[in-house]
Amino acid sequence: MACLSEESWVSLPKMLSERASLRKERPNEDDKRNFMESESTASYRLDKVFPVYALGTSKPDPEPVVSVANSADPIWDAVREEAKLVAENEPILSSFLYASILSHDCLEQALGFVLANRLQNPTLLATQLMDIFYDVMTHDKSIQRSIRLDVQAFMDRDPACLSYCSALLYLKGYHSLQVHRVGHALWSQGRKVLALALQSRISEVFGVDIHPAAQIGEGILLDHGTGVVIGETAVVGNRVSMMHGVTLGGTGKEIGDRHPKVGDGALIGASVTILGNIKIGHGAMIAAGSLVLKDVPPRSIVAGIPAKVIGYVDEQDPSLTMKHDATKDFFENAAVNFRDPRSNG
């Protein structure tokens, strides 16, 4: 993956401004050729006048840990190629795509730009947010890994996700996760007030409320995202898939460790409520609308209010297959086995 050099960070706004004025002040051909050859986007036709928000690029810390130029980053390569194709097919979006993706040199920078412009308000400026996001992401290798594994999870498990590019630009479940990752890093650094400010903006803009202290693994799918609530001491393992309306909450006013612990590969259906410091086992599947108040065994299927074990899954990680359904015979058998005896009275 390649990020802008220190020199490029300083010169990019000037270059873009010069590009925007080409039609008014025709430079000599040598200057024009040098400008185009100096940009990593030389293969893309930059014949549009781009908006001023594309210039909101600031100088990073001189020693980021993001990978050096020319390193392989297939996801970033795919994002750029998809953006170029969309710009060709939908010219009205070319300015937006250039500002959001094609003017940047790495996934971290593009993601920071997108998130900053989604979360900005009159007192929390996009340029300030970009500085925060880019600084945290480029100095944290675990976040660099997670943002790629998360976008791959959306591509693999969400049939509505058309491309890596669309996940990066439009899917608020993905956006919420990545802002939380930055907020969690800030919380761990002791910058708790700033982390809480980001949590507040996530809740206001995306309708997703994740406490910055919550620990969330990698390869996560927040499908739709709307209404997801994850409490302070919650832990979510790797490769977990969560539908909208999921709550990982406490049971009252107790303090300390009081929220659920979700194992790797779990699949949690829509509007599931899981309360208390309980364990959801590796590879468990929780049916939509369930209320879970006690531990769930690994690779089990639970359903109901309160939730009960109604079977077991064959898959190691049901979160990867996203099979929420089961056969009619299975549910008829479950209904017979768990029917309330009073119903026969």
N, C-alpha and C positions, 0 to 999 in steps of 0.2 A: 504494500500500500504506500502511496506517496502523499506527503503533506507539503504544504508550501514552505519554501525556505524562508529564512529571516528576511532576506532581501525582497523576496516576492511579497511577503506580508506588507512591507512598507510600500512597495511600488504598485500593488494591484489596484487600489482605488484610483491612483493617477492614471494607470493604463486604461482602466474602464472609462474614465472621464474623457481621455483622449479619443478613445474609440467612439464614444457617443457624439463627438464633434467632427467626425471624419467628413461628413457630407458638407459641412460649412467651411472647413479649413482643409482643403485637399493637401495632404502632406506629400512629400516626394516619395517615389516608389520604394526607395531604399529604406526609409524610415518605416513605411508600412510593412515591408517584408520583415524587417527586424522585429517589429512588434509582434507579428503573427508567429514567427518562429520561436519567440521567447516564451510563449504560453503553452501549457500542457494540453490545451484544447485546440491546438492548431488544426487538427483534422476536422473540427466542427465549424461550420460556416457561421461566423459571428457577424451577420449582416443586419442585426436588429439593434435598436436603441433600447437598452435595458434600464429598468427603474432604479431609482436612487437607493432602494433598500438592498440592492445587490452590493453596494459599496460598504455595507456595515461590517467590515472585516477588520479585526484589530490584531495587534502584534502579540504572539504568544510568549510564554516563558521560553528562554533560549534552549532549554534542555528537556524537551518532551521525550517520553519513552515510546511514542508511536513509531512503528517500523520505518526503516529508512526508505528512501526513494527507490523505485523499481522493484520493491518486494512484491511477491505475488499476493493478491487479494482478490480472489475470484468473485466475491460478493460485490465489492465496490466496482469491479470491472463490469459486472452484470447490470448494476444500477445505472452506470453511465451509458452503457449501450442501449438499455431500455429507454432512458431519458432522451437520447438522440433520436431513436425511432419514433417516440411519441411526438417529439418536437417537429419531425418531418410530417407526420400524419395529421397533427393538430397544431398548425402554426400559431393559433391564438394562445397556446400554452407555452410557446417557445421562450418568452421572456421569463415566465414563472419557473420553467425548468432550468434555464440558465442560472437564474439567481439562486435557486434551491440546490442544484446538483452540479451542473456543468461548469460553474465558476470555481468549484472547490477541488481540492487535490486529494482528499481522503474522506472516508466515510464519517469519521469523527467530526470533521469540519462541516460537512453537509448536514449531518444530523443535528449538530449544535445550532446551525442556522435555522433549520426547520422548526425545532423545538422553541427556540427563542422567539420566532415570529408567531408561533401559536400561543405562547404564554405571556407575551408582552402586554403591558397596560400603561396608562399615562405616567405612572410613577415607577414602574419597573421596566426599563427600556430594553429593547431587543439587543442593542449593542452590549449592555451590561450582562444580560443573560448569556449571550454568545461567549463572552469572556469566561464566565463561570463554567459553562458546559464544556467548552473546548479545553480549558485548563485541567478540569477534573478528568475528562475522558482520555486526554493524551498523556496523562501521568499515571494512569491506572490500567495495567494490562488485563486485569480480570474484567473490567468494564468493556475494554476493547473486544475481548473474546465473547462476552455475553451479548453485546449488541448484535453481533453476527449470528450467534446461535439462536437468538430470539427471532431475528428476521427469517432465518431458515425454518424455524418452527412454524411461523405464520404461513410460509410458502408450502410447507409439507402438509399441514393439518387443516388449514382454512381454505375450503374450495372457493370462497369469495375473494381470496387474495390473488389478484391477477399477475402480480410481478413483484420482484424485490423493490422496484422503484415505487410502486403504489403503496406498499407497506410503509416505506420510509416517509412518503409524503402525506398519506391520508388516514392510516389506521390508528385511531386514538388508543386502542389497547396497547399497541406497540409504543406509541409516544408516552403513555403513562408509565409503562415499565422503565423506559430509559431515563425519564426525569426522576423517577424514584431511585434508580441506581446512582445518579449523581447526588440526590438528596441524602441517600444512605452514606455515601462516601463523605459528604460534608458533616453529617451527624457524627460519624466515627472520628472525624478530625476535631470535634468539639465545636463546630460551627452550627450549633443547633437552631439558632434563631433563623438563619438563612435556610436551613433544611426545612424548617416548618413553613417558611414563606413559600417555598417551592411546593410543598404538600398542599397548601391552601390554593395555589394557582391551579394545580392538577385537578383538585376537587371542583373548583369553579368552572374550569374550561372543559374538562373531559368527563366530569361526573364520576370520577374514580378517586377513592380516598384510601391511600396507603400510608401508614405512619412511616416516617423516614428511618425509624429504628428497626422495622421489620426486615427479616433476612429472607431474600428471595434468590433461588438458584438460577441456573442458566437453561436456555432452551425452553422458555416459558411461552405459552400461548394464553393471552387474555382475549378471548373471542368476544367481540363487541366492546367489552370493558364496562359498559354503563352499569352503575350501581354496585360495583365491586368495592368492598370494604375490608381492609386487612389491618388488624390491630398491632400495637407496638411490639409485643413479644412473640408474634407469630413467626413461624419458620416454614418456608415453602421449599421443597427439594427441587432437584433438577427434572426437566422434561415433564413438568406438570401442565395440564390443560385445564383452564377455568372458563366457564361460560359467564354470561352477564348475571348480575344480581347476587353473586356469591358473597357471603359474609364470613370472615374468620374473626370472631369476636370473643369478648369476655362474657362472664355471667353476672357481673355486678360491679361493686366498688372495690373489690380486692385489688391489692397492689402486687407487684412482683410478676413472676412468670405466670401469665393468665390466659394466653391465647393458644390456638391449635398449632400442632406441628404436622405438616403434610409431607408424607414420604415421596420419594422419587417415583415418577411415572404415574401418579394418581390422575384420575379424570373426575372432575367435579362439575356436575350438571348445573343448568340454569336455576337461579333463585335458591340455591342450597344455603342453609344456615348451619354453621359449625361453631359451637360455643364451648368455651372453657379450655383449660390446658390438657387437651386430649390428643391422642396420636391417630393419624390417618395412615394406615400401613402402606408400604411400597406397593404400587400397582393396584390400589383399591379404586373402585368405581362407585360414585355416589349419585343416585338418580336425582333428576330435577325435582325441586320443590321439597327435598328432604330436610328434616331437622335432626342434626347429629349432636348427641349429648354425651356419648361415651366412645371409647376407643373402637376403631374399625380395624379388623384383622387385615393383614396383607392379602392382596389379590382377591378380596371379597367384593360382592355387590351388596350395597345397602340401599334401602328405600323406605320412605314413610315418615310419619310424624307420631312419635319419635322414630328414627331410622332403625331398622332391623336388618340383619344379614339375610338375604334371600337367595344367595348363590355365590359362585366363584367364577372368576374370569380365566380364560385359557391363555390370554396374552400376558407377556411379561410386563409390558407397559401399555395399558389401555389408552393412555393419553396420546399415544402415537397413532393408534388405529381410529380413535374418535368414534367408536361404535357405541352409541348410547342405547341403542335398541337391543331387543332380544326377541326370541321367537314367541309366538302366541302361547304355545304349549308351556314354555318356561314360566311365563307370568301366570297362567292358569294354575300351574302346579304350586307356584309361590303363594298365590291367593288362598289355595286350599290349606297349605301348611301353616299359614300365619293368620288365618281368619280368626276374628274375635269370637270365643265360644258363646258370648252373650247374643250373637247374631242369630243363633239357632233357637233361642228361647221362646 
